Amino acid sequence: MTQVNIINIDSPFLDQKPGTSGLRKSTLQFQEEHYLEIFIEAILQSFQYLERSTLIIGGDGRYGNLEAIEKIIQICVAHKVKKVIVPKDGLLSTPATSNLIRKENAIGGIILSASHNPGGIHGDFGVKLNVSNGGPAPETITNKIYKSSQLLTSYKICNVHSPDLSKYGTYSFGDTILEIIDGLKDYSFLMETIFDFDQISDFLKKDFSFIFDAMNAVTGPYAKNIFVEKMGLSNDSVMNGISLKDFGGLHPDPNLTYASHLADLLLNKKSYSFGAACDGDGDRNMILGRGCFVNPSDSLAIITANTSFVPGYKEGITGVARSMPTSSAVDIVARELSIPCFETPTGWKFFGNLLDANLISICGEESFGTGSNHVREKDGLWAVLYWLQVLAEKKCSVNDLMQNHWNQFGRNYYSRHDYEAIPSNIADQIFGNLTCMLKNLKGSKFAGSLVKEADNFSYSDPIDNSISENQGLRIILDDNSRIIVRLSGTGTKGATLRLYFEKFFTPKQNLSLNPQVALKPLIDDVDNLLNISKLTKMENPTVIT
C-alpha cells in the first residue's frame, strides 16, 4: 500500500487569474514550497471519477519539467488516478497532448509549459489543463479551479519514487498505473493520415531547400522524426533541434524579432526556399519563403483557400473561424467558398466548441496559431506540413502562392504592434482612455475615413450560449479598416499592450507595399489619439509582426 500524506499549509497563496486555463509565473515562484502542489490539488479536485480515469502529463522540457512531473505523479497516486501516461523524457508538445487525450479517452491532460515565454531558472514556468475533448479547460472548470486554489489549506501526496522517465515501461503504485510511452509516435502517425509524406519529401529533395527552427524547444524531436527519419532530409534541415531547459537562451516565440536568425537566412541572405519555426510548446508557427514573410492572418486565409490540395481535407470543410483580432482575409475566402466564418474572442477554447459541433474544420488566430479538427489545439508542425503539402501540389514558391492569392482575393494589409513589459498602470491608462473615448468616436474622422463602429467586442457562443464580454476595443472605419487594442495576460512582468491594424486593398490596388507603409495613416493616428509613444517612453513597439 502507498501511504497518503496530508500536507497542511498556513493559507492559500496562488494568484491565478479567474477564467484562465492555467497558471503562468516565474520559474522561481513555482520553486516555492507547496506552490505547484496546491494548484495541482485544485485541478484534481475539479475532476470526478479519477479512480476510473486516465490522465496525460507532459511538458515542453523547460527548467523544472521533470521535477514537476514527479510531484504531479505523487499527487495523482494519492488521489488514486487509475492511469497516468507520461511521455519519454517528459517531453510532449501541446498539440500532441491534445491528440493523446483524444486517442486514450483520457479525462484530461496537464501540460507543463509557459508556451512562448523564456525558460530557465530565471525564466517562466506554467501549468495548463486540457480536458477530455483535448482542448483547453472551459471557464466552468477554470473558475472552479480558481475558487478551489484560493481556499485550499492542504493537499494530498504520496512519497513514491518515480521511475527513470528516459526509459519506456509500465509501473504500479497502489491503485495507479504509470505508463511511460513514446511521445512522438502517435503524433507522427496522425500527421501521416492528413498529409502525403512521400510527395512532400520528393518535393523538398528537388531543388527546394528547407530549414526548420525548433528554437531548442519541444518540437525538435518531432521535427527530426518527421523530416529527417521519415522524409529522409539531412540532419541540418532542423536547427536548434535539441530541447534545452533554458531553450539555449532563446526566447521561444516564432516571430521576426525572436527568430531573427531564421528570418535573416530567409529574408536577407535568401539561403532557403522555405523556412519555419515553432514556439516552446509547439502550438505556434511562423512561415517564411525566400525573401518573404507570411503574416499569420494571410496564412489562415491561404490554408482555407487550398484545402482541396491536402489529402486530409479533400472532401471539403464545414466552416472556418478566426479570433476577433485576426484580419478578415479569411472571411473573404469563406464567402467565395460559401462556408460560414465565425469571429470569436482570443482563446482556443472558443474554437473547441465550434469544432466539436462540426461547424468548422479550420481555425486560427493572428498570434501565429492555426489548427483544424484533427486536435483541439493550435498546431505548429501541422501548419508547416500543410504549407509544404500545398507547395508540393502546386510546385510553386511561397511568394508565388501568396501573390496568386492576393491577385484573386485582394490583400488585407495587417500588422500587430506589441509594447511588452510596460508598467501596468501605463497600460491600464492607455486602455482606459480609449474605453472612455469609444462612445464619442463613431462618425468622427480617422486616418482619412469615418469611424463606422467603436466598441468593446463581446461574443455569444452559438453552442453553449455563454456570453464573453470585454474582449478587445475596436475602431472600425467605413472602408472596413480596423484598429484593435487589447491588454495581454501572457507575460509575467509588467503588462503587454497590443495594437492591431488592418486595411484592405483590392486586386486592382498596390499589393506590393510594405505593411508598415500601407498602414502608416492608421498607426500614426492611433499614436496621436492615445499618446502611446509618450506614455510608454518607447519610440517603437517591442515586437512588430
Secondary structure, DSSP 4 states (H G I P E B T S, - for coil): -PPEEEEE-SS----PPTT-SEEEEEHHHHTSTTHHHHHHHHHHHT-S-GGG-EEEEEE---TTHHHHHHHHHHHHHHTT-SEEEEEGGGB--HHHHHHHHHHTT-SEEEEE--TTS--STTSEEEEEEEETTSSBPPHHHHHHHHHHHHH--EEEEE-PPPP-TTS-EEEEETTEEEEEE-TTHHHHHHHHHHS-HHHHHHHHTTT--EEEE-TTSTHHHHHIIIIIIIT---GGGEES-S--TTGGG-----STTTTHHHHIIIIIS---SEEEEE-TTS--EEEEETTEEE-HHHHHHHHHHTGGGSGGGTT--S-EEEETTS-THHHHHHHHHT--EEEE-SSHHHHHHHHHTTS-SEEEETTTEEEETTSSS--HHHHHHHHHHHHHHHT--HHHHHHHHHHHH-EEEEEEEEEEEE-HHHHHHHHHHHHHHHHHHTTSEETTEEEEEEEE--EE-TTT--EE----EEEEETTS-EEEEEEE---SSSEEEEEEEEEEE-TTS---S-HHHHTHHHHHHHHHHHTHHHHHT-SS-SEE-
